[in-house]
Amino acid sequence: MPRFDIIEHTADIGIIAYGAELKEAFANAAYAMFSLIADLESVREEVRRQIEADAEDRESLLISWLNEFLYILDVERLIFRRFEIIELSETSLRAEAYGEPLDESRHGLKSGVKAATYHMLKIEKDSKGYSVQVIFDA
C-alpha cells in the first residue's frame, strides 16, 4: 500500500493518505502535505517537536493536526519529514515531529499550501486499513 496519493481539485490540491492503523494514516497525511510543499528528501531531522491537537471529532482532529503544522511552518519556519503519533483518540492526539528550519535554497519549495479544509474530507476504514482524504487551499 502506498503512503499517499495526490488528487487534483480545481485550483486546489489534495491527498489521500493510507495506513494499516489510523495513527499511520494521520502521520502519512502530514508527510503527504509537506511533500506538496517541499522536497522532503532534503529535510534533515535536526529538530524534534511535540505536537498536541484536540477537536470534537476525528475529522476535525485531522484538520487541526495538519493546520497546526502549517501554522508552525508559517510562524516558526520549521518543516517536518517524520511523524510519530504517540496517542490518538477520537478527539485528541499527541505526537512528535522531526524536521529542521526551512531553507528555501535547499528544500526545493514546490507550492504553497495555505490550509487543510473540510471540503471532501473523508476518514474511511476497509479491509486494508485506513484512508484519509484532505483537500488543501493552495
C-alpha positions in Angstrom: 0.0 0.0 0.0 1.4 3.5 -0.9 1.8 6.1 1.8 -0.3 8.6 -0.1 -1.8 9.7 -3.4 -2.1 13.2 -4.7 -5.5 14.3 -6.1 -6.2 17.3 -8.2 -9.2 19.5 -7.4 -9.9 22.6 -9.4 -7.5 25.3 -8.2 -6.7 23.4 -5.0 -4.8 20.2 -4.3 -5.5 17.2 -2.1 -4.2 13.9 -0.8 -5.4 10.5 0.2 -3.1 9.1 2.9 -3.2 5.4 3.9 -2.2 3.4 6.9 -2.8 0.0 8.5 -3.8 1.9 11.6 -5.4 5.3 11.9 -2.2 6.7 13.6 -0.3 5.7 10.4 -2.8 7.4 8.1 -2.7 10.6 10.1 1.2 10.5 10.1 1.2 9.9 6.3 -1.3 12.7 5.8 1.2 15.1 7.4 4.0 13.6 5.3 1.9 14.0 2.2 1.0 17.6 3.0 4.7 18.6 3.5 5.6 16.7 0.3 3.3 19.1 -1.6 5.3 22.0 -0.1 8.9 20.9 -0.5 11.3 18.1 -1.4 11.3 16.1 1.8 14.4 14.1 0.9 16.4 17.2 1.6 14.9 17.8 5.0 17.1 16.7 8.0 15.8 15.6 11.3 17.6 18.2 13.4 14.5 19.4 15.4 12.1 17.3 17.4 8.8 19.0 18.2 6.0 17.8 20.4 2.6 18.4 18.9 -0.8 18.1 20.6 -4.2 18.6 19.0 -7.8 18.5 20.3 -11.1 18.6 18.5 -14.7 17.5 18.8 -14.3 14.5 16.4 -11.8 12.6 14.3 -12.4 14.6 11.1 -11.9 17.9 13.0 -8.8 16.4 14.7 -7.3 15.6 11.3 -7.8 19.2 10.1 -6.5 20.6 13.4 -3.4 18.3 13.2 -2.5 19.4 9.7 -3.2 23.1 10.2 -1.0 23.1 13.3 1.9 22.2 11.1 1.0 24.9 8.6 1.0 27.4 11.4 4.4 26.2 12.7 5.7 26.4 9.1 4.4 29.9 8.6 5.3 31.4 12.0 8.4 29.4 13.1 9.6 28.4 9.6 10.1 24.8 10.6 9.5 22.0 8.1 9.0 18.3 9.1 9.5 15.0 7.4 8.8 12.3 10.0 5.8 12.0 12.3 5.3 9.6 15.3 1.8 9.6 16.8 2.1 8.6 20.4 -1.5 8.8 21.4 -4.6 9.1 19.3 -8.3 9.1 20.4 -11.5 10.3 18.8 -10.8 13.8 20.0 -7.1 14.3 20.7 -3.7 13.3 19.7 -0.1 13.6 21.0 2.8 13.2 18.6 6.4 14.1 17.8 7.5 15.5 14.5 11.1 15.7 13.2 12.5 18.2 10.8 14.5 21.4 10.6 14.3 25.2 9.9 13.1 25.9 6.4 15.9 26.5 3.9 14.3 27.7 0.7 17.5 27.2 -1.3 18.0 23.6 -0.2 14.4 22.3 0.3 13.2 22.8 -3.2 9.9 24.5 -2.5 7.1 23.4 -4.7 3.8 25.0 -3.9 2.1 27.0 -1.2 -0.4 25.1 0.9 -2.5 27.6 2.9 -4.9 25.4 4.9 -6.4 21.9 5.3 -10.2 22.2 4.6 -13.3 20.3 5.4 -14.2 20.1 1.6 -14.5 16.4 0.6 -12.9 15.4 3.9 -13.1 11.6 4.5 -11.8 9.1 7.0 -12.5 5.6 5.9 -11.7 2.1 7.1 -11.7 -1.0 4.9 -10.1 -4.5 5.0 -6.6 -3.0 4.1 -6.7 -0.3 6.9 -7.5 3.4 6.9 -7.5 6.1 4.3 -7.9 9.8 4.9 -8.7 12.4 2.2 -8.0 16.1 2.6 -8.3 19.0 0.2 -5.9 21.9 0.8 -6.4 25.6 -0.1 -3.4 26.3 -2.3 
